[in-house]
Every structure is written in C-alpha cells, then in structure tokens.
C-alpha cells in the first residue's frame, strides 16, 4: 500500500475542536491571520476552509449566527452574493483557476459540517484536479499549505 504523508494536518485530525460555532469563534477573535479570516464586510465575512477540497477553498458566512437561508435578511443575502462575486475575482487573480464550484450544504443530512451557521463554499477548480485519489484511496492531496494560500489571497486582496 502506498502512503501519502501530510504531517501538517495532524493539528486538525482527531482533536477536540470544542462545541462553539467555528464561524462565531473566528468572527469574535481579533486574530485574523491565525484564524485565516480573509475579509470582513458589514454583514458577512470570509475565511479559508481549514479542510479544503482544493487550494483556495473559501467560506463566506453572515456575521449573524443563522442556520438557514430562509432566515437571512435581505441585506445579508445581497452582501453574501456580492462578496461571493468579489471572492471569485480574487481567486482568479491569485490562482487563475479554470472554474469554480460555488454552493451551500443546507442541513447536516445535506453535508453541512457546521449546520447551525449558514455559509457558502467557493472551491476553485482546474482541469485534472479530480483524479483517482479521492475515488479509490479516499484521500485528497492539497498541494499548498494554508499559510501560503492566505498570504497569496491577502496580497491579491490588497491589490484590488
């Protein structure tokens, strides 16, 4: 059996991450770089996904703790859409992806890892980024560390 080593992930795997909402926890902290908070708007904010599907996987969430799209206010929905648009442009500038998956997992049964706090995923995609590893080996290989991804995105954000 072939093994792929990713020792940097040991800080995430099998640890007790607490019961507090990860979005609220990061939002209420002033440690943006350590928490990978990329952007703070009036009603929403953006963080890097620490368990990314691909490099540059972003999460956009309302600042208000709300679990369902039906409970969002109109101004929150508008800003979520505008920031999603802005972040796809940012990802294009920083990583030049060939496409994106943009979506929501609404409810635990739909795959929401944090079902109590609504959020949108933006996953950059490139030709050939899906291969046999996730299908056969149940393993995903991420080629870049979160710190470097965060640095690239904050640099691109400063240029916009």
N, C-alpha and C positions, 0 to 999 in steps of 0.2 A: 504494500500500500504506500502510495506517495503522500508525503505530508507537506503542507504549506505552513510556514511559521509566520505569525503576525503578533509578536510579543507585545506590541504597543496596545493591543486590545485587552490585555489582562486587567487593566484598571476598570473596564466596563463589565466583564463577564463574571457572573456568579456573585456579584457584590450586592449588598442591600442598598438600594437607591432611595430608601425612605418612602413614606406614604404621601408626602406633599406633592402637589402638581408640579411637574418639572418646568412647565411654562411659567407658572406664577413664581416659582422659586427663582428662576433666572431673571424674570422681569423685576423682581423686588431686590435684586442684588445690584451693586454698582461695579461688579467685576465682569464687565462685558467681554473682554478678551479671554479670560479664563472660562467663561460660560459660552463662548462662541456666539454672543449676541452681535449680530452684524449691523442691524438697523433698528432704530426706534422712531416710529411715527407718532402721530397724535392719538390714534386709536388702535394701532397694530404694531407688531414688532417682528423681526426676522432673526432666526437662529440657524446655525448649522445642525444638521441631524448627526448625532454622535454615533449612530448606527446606519451609515449611509448605504444606499443601493448603488450609488456611483459618486465619484468625486463631485463636490459642489452641491450635494443634495441639501436643499433648504426647506425650512418650515416657516410658514407665515401664520401668525396667530393673533387674534384680538387680545388686547391688554386685559379686557374684562374676562373673567372666568365664566365661560358659557360653553355648553357641550354640544349644542345642536344648531345647525344652520337656521332653523326656524326661529330661534331665539335671538339671532343677531339683529341689531338695529341697522337702519338703512345707511347711516354714515359709516358704520363698521364694515358693512358689505361693500360699499363704494371704495373705502380705503384698502380693503383686502384685495379687490380687483386691481386697483391702481398700483399697489405695491407688488402684486404678482407680475404685472406688466413690467414694472421697473426692474425687478429682480431677474426676469428672463433676459432683459437687455444687459444687465450687469454680468450675468453668467456668460452671455455671448462675448462680451468684451474680455472677460478674464480667461475663458476656457475654450471658446469657439466650438461649442457643441453643434452637432448636426440636427438635433431635435430635442424635444422635451416631453416628459410625462408630467402632467400637472393634474393633481387630483386630491380627493378627500376620502378618507375611510371613516364613515359616519356610523359610530357604534362599534362595540367590541366584536360582535359577530362579523362585521364587515372588515375587520383587521385593524381597527384603531388601537394603537399602543397606549394612547392617553385619551380614552373615550370621554373624559369629563371636560376637556378643553379643546374646542374646535380648532383645527389647523389645516392648512393647505400644504401639500408637498409639491415641490418643484424638483424634478430629477433630470439633470442634463443627460443626453443620450448621444452616443457615437456609433457609427457603423462598426459592428464586430464586438460591441461591449457585452453582448449576451453570448455566452459560449457554453460548453459542456459542464463547467464547474458548478454552477448553481443547480443545474438539472441532475447531473449524475452524482456529484460529490456533496451536494447540499452545502457548498462553500462559495462565498463571494470574495473575490480578490479586489481590494481597493488599493490603487497604486500610489496614493498620495496621503500623507498624514494630515490630520485636521488643522494643525498649526499652520502648515504651509498653505492649505486651502483658505483658511481665514485671512492670512496675510495677503494672498492674491486678491481676494474679494474686497477687503478693506482698501487696498491700493486702487482697485478699479472703481470703487465707490467714491473715493476722493477725487478722481478724475472726472466724474460725471457732474 
